[in-house]
Amino acid sequence: MAVRIRLKRTGTKNVPAYRVVVADSRFPRDGRFIEEVGSYNPLLKENNFVVKLDRVQYWISKGAKPTETVASLIRKAEKQASAAAAQT
């Protein structure tokens, strides 16, 4: 079973919103998934995504591969988390 961390589209026509999900690569894009680990709203200017980094790291340790877009969201979330930790 090839597990991927990818985006699942929600929302209506011309108003996209996405959920970051862990799914088997054989399932359709908007089909069945294993776990929801975040969300992404491209229409917002700032704070447009949320990612549960602990769950993402768990799935990556189990062999899940993120798509390019999700990998960039993960990098941004890690950067935000480290910046928040540095401020405190």
N, C-alpha and C positions, 0 to 999 in steps of 0.2 A: 504494500500500500504506500503510494507516494503522497505524502502530506505536504500541502502548501499553505502558506499564510498569504491570503489575498483579499482583495476588495469584493464585497457583495453590494451591488447597486440597490438602493432603495429610493424613495422619493417619486415624484411625478415627472411628466415630460417637461423639459427645460428647467427643472429644479432638482438637480442631482444631489444625492446624499449617499454616503457609503458606510458600510460596516466592515471592520477588519475582522476576518474570520479565519479559523483554521479548518481546512476542508481537504478531503481526498481529491486529488487532481482529476479523477475520473468523473466527479460530479459536476453538473452544470454550474455556471457562474453564480446564479441566484438560487441554486438548489440547496440540497441538504449540506449541513456543515457540522463540525464536531464541537467547536466552541467559538463564541464571540469574544474577541480580545480588545476591541476598540471601535472608534467611529471616526469619520472624516467628512467634513462639510466644506467643499471647495468654494462655496459662495461667500463664506465669511472671510474677512481680511486677516484678522488675528485670532489666535486660539481656535483654529478650525479643526483640530484633531485631538483625540484622546486615545492613548494606548496604554494597556496594562503591561508594563515592562516585565514584571515578574513572570506573568503567564507566557509572554512572548519568548523570554529566555528559556523557560521550561520546555516549550515546544521546539525551539531551535536545538536544545540539548538532546531532544528525542529524535532529531533528524529532519524536522520540518524546514522547508526552504521558502523564504519570503520572496515575493515578486519584486521587481525593481522599485515600483512605486511604494510598496509597503516597506521595503528596506530603507528608503529615504525617510519615510515617516518615523521609523524606528530610530534612525540616526538623529533626527530632530528631537524626538522625545528624550533620548539619552542626553543630548546636549542641554535641553531644558532642565532635566533632573539634576545634572551635575552643576548647572548654574544656580539652581535653587538651593542645593546643598552647600555651595560655596558662600552664599549670602548669609546662611545661618551659622 
